[in-house]
Amino acid sequence: MDWLVTIATFLVNEVLSVPAFLIGLITAAGLLALRKPAGQVAGGAIKATLGFLLINAGAGLVVSSLAPLGEMIQGATGAHGVIPTNEAIVGIAQERFGARVAWLMIVGFGLGLLLARFTPLRYVFLTGHHMLFMATLLTMVLATAGLKAWAVVVVGGVLLGILLVSVPAFAHPWTKRITGNSSVALGHFGTAGYVTAGAVGQLVGRRSRSTEDMKLPEGLRFLRDSMVATALSMLLIYVTMAVVYVVEAGRHTAFQAFATGGGAPAEDLGDYLMRAVMQGLQFGISVAVILFGVRTILGELVPAFQGIAQKVVPGAVPALDAPIVFPYAPNAVLVGFLASFTGGLCTLALLAWLLGPAFGLALVLPGLVPHFFTGGAAGVFGNATGGRRGAVLGAFCNGVLITLLPAVLLKVLGAFGDENTTFGDADFGWFGSLVGFAAKAGGAGGIALMLVVGGAVLAGAVVVQKRVVDAGWDPGAHRDAPPPEAAVPDAAPSGASGGAALGAVESGAGIGVPAQGSGTTAGPGEAGPRRYSRVPPPVGAPAPPPPPEE
């Protein structure tokens, strides 16, 4: 049986856990299903793979540029605690549970395809590294609870397969609001934070302008370029924290911040400050690389995916990584990152002063990388339904979740809870905690409770798909309605209620939010009402791909 373990480990570690290879294979399969020539199949697969490699390269640059900043913040504030890092905790767990993780992931992915084929949840989860992370978390939780190896694989595989089709469904009403159609879904285990951000945006931002409509003075028009704005903002943050750190810790200690990750420490104060400037600029380049990779993937994967939608899983929708939404609102990404990080700091203070002493929860330091990726996506979701206020407050709530939930998750990780790291994104926290506390029942009762949790998630996703997604509910429709003063006087009969008039407008006219705050109704000489995009895409953003053919 060792050869089976070897094959399974190879498939997981060398193919399915590498998003670039997985996306390339999926693209090739879709083009083959469409009976495209061999050259086009190879070219499309390679280009899609390169797109994901671009995202990986950008992510690596983000990590390297944020590492010294994290050292500065920790040194300046004196905070110590657990830093959520998915890759770190997965590496630790692989040493003990590598084979079980491999089998669990294969079983979960296969079940996810079956569920996509035979249930209303037509989502194919393509974020391979997140599949590996969740498979590792489930293995750790179930093994810690004392389940045998076969039970870990079977029960964990069922739970993973359910999540792979359920999580995209929960986020899809808001994802459609951002992209404009149903051809792409979100496949990322930070979905609880994104849905929360979108819901908060609905509550607070009815008339708040989009983050992409920020009006700048003529002298600051260059900030309309998202890459420039991102780099400049991070430059200011870097320099500020560098100054605070050198004042608090002294030159010798502060200069060592740039030795993080094998680098060389700063030589003098001038070198120290200019390295901070360079790291801020490097962050802007990192984001630009990520966005270019996303555009490359969209250009190749979505058309090819129609082959799979037609041949394998009719009506399937690809569920992709969180940066897939970044190009639709680049300003919101930066706003969301900063707001999410602020939420993490506030929650850290709450853990230190109240929740930690009261419930024995660990201090979870806000890691900059998870706050950038999940906070940035949360900012886009919040902006789609609530403009600037939605982006800020929605991403702030995401920061609260990805700081508080990992502290709760540590309670069910057994010996792994003593490590200095844990899983960071929201879905790892809430789902891992539910499964972990259910597993503590032990034996058949624990297995039954865990399957009940999985069944409840699947049933909830089916309900959302049928009654919300398929029904066409738009979580940002309140932003599309014209203000009372802009309504056409004869839009409704005299005595009709405002709600009836609004309903007539929404169902018949399809009026959208104006791009720059202009009127939303047609002039007297126009044939009909003017139409606007709900979330005006920035210059260079990819056009939303067409929906898959039925």
SULDANOR-V863128 format. One record per helix or strand. SS is the DSSP state (H for helix, E for strand). FROM is the first residue (numbers start at 0). LEN is the number of residues. Records with the same first field share a line. If there is no record, write none. Layout:
BEGIN
SS: FROM-LEN + FROM-LEN
END
This chain:
BEGIN
H: 1-15 + 18-15 + 37-40 + 85-33 + 127-17 + 148-31 + 190-14 + 210-3 + 217-7 + 225-24 + 250-9 + 268-43 + 321-7 + 329-30 + 367-45 + 413-5 + 425-14 + 442-27 + 476-4 + 483-3 + 488-3 + 497-11
E: 81-2 + 122-3 + 183-3 + 316-4 + 363-2
END
